[in-house]
Amino acid sequence: MMNLLLAGSVSFAIAFIAIPAIIRVADEKGLFDVPDARKLHTKPIASLGGVGIFIGFLLSLLLCLSLQQAPEFQYFYAAFVLMFFLGIKDDILILSASKKLLGQIGAAAIIIHLAGVRIDSMHGFLGIHELPEYISFPLSYLTIIVIVNAFNLIDGVDGLSSSLGILTTALFGTYFAMAHMPAYAVLSFGLTGALCAFLVYNFHPAKVFMGDSGSLLLGLVNAILVIKFITVADSLNGSFPITSSVAIGFSILIVPLLDTMRVFSVRISKGRSPFSADRNHIHHLLLDRGFNHSQVTMICLLMNVFFVALAYAGRSMGTTVLLSLMIGSSFALIAVLKYWKKRPVLVVASSSYTQATEGQGTKIVAFKNEEAAVAEQ
């Protein structure tokens, strides 16, 4: 227990100290994520908060975990570093979807083939149990990539991705602590602490954004945690077995997962790339109905908590029935939002920002200090 508290405290303290310095550097160097017609913020804001999250998270793991205790973590570290640098490059330079996907496949390969974390059973879902390797490996790749992108895409409202990340990592950490798997509990609470520190600066009105460096890392850690949770919790020989582990694992990630699956399906059905941008995410639907950033975050968080409670209470129904019930209920809620009368939305995009970004291959535009000061007024 002391190790878990130490991991969470260390990551919180380091991230809490690092993030203001990151904001100050962004201000001095003029590195900002500038608003446009699709983005929700109206003034330049640093999008390098993932740097603080990564530093606090990784240092807490290095201090609190021994590789002798969990040798697969050396591969986790390699995947985390790869994903972080992929994200930081995308925060500063515009990466194509294909290059981002290639990097995500590389990180997934490390997790699956070197660390040995993969889906080798459906645990009774649709009556399927053990999976042959030619199905297990592609399914594991797909699962990791979808979860990584789910947290990347849900990061559209102040405090939303970090709040959901705190919830998911805290739930997984609690389970692994009760199941006597301290290494994975430290992994979970190490990220929880860093996210709590980040949320202090990210809650509306945000002083800093997580950026891809943070959201991609968050997605990768949650992918590892949910696959490990499903594998361990389903075992009757484990320290803390839970029936319907697939459904419960899905419920913990339900808001980002279902939103991404729905948005990807809609884009593909319209003949567009699943990675193309639009305003069809759940946070956009809620904003268009008149809710503010804080209310959207709270609604999504409470929705996630509700489905976790529903899954745990109904775990005796079996994975297939429980998953069908949750997915059906989720799409019913989305349907209500879709047909709820929209409020008029005024999107303001400064022409100076648009002109500044034309012809450049960067997401972040360097302003002179005087220009940045004017933009913030």
Secondary structure, DSSP 8 states (H G I E B T S, - for coil): -HHHHHHHHHHHHHHHHHHHHHHHHHHHHTEEE---SS-S-SS-BB--HHHHHHHHHHHHHHHH--TTT-TTHHHHHHHHHHHHHHHHHHHHB---HHHHHHHHHHHHHIIIIIS-----B-TTGGG--B--HHHHHHHHHHHHHHHHHHHHHS--STTHHHHHHHHHHHHHHHHHHHTT-HHHHHHHHHHHHHHHHHHHHHSSS-SB--HHHHHHHHHHHHHHHHHHHHHHHT-TTSSS--SSHHHHHHHHTHHHHHHHHHHHHHHHHTT--TT---S-SHHHHHHHTT--HHHHHHHHHHHHHHHHHHHHHTGGG-HHHHHHHHHHHHHHHHHHHHHS----------HHHHHHHTT--BSEEE--HHHHHHHH-
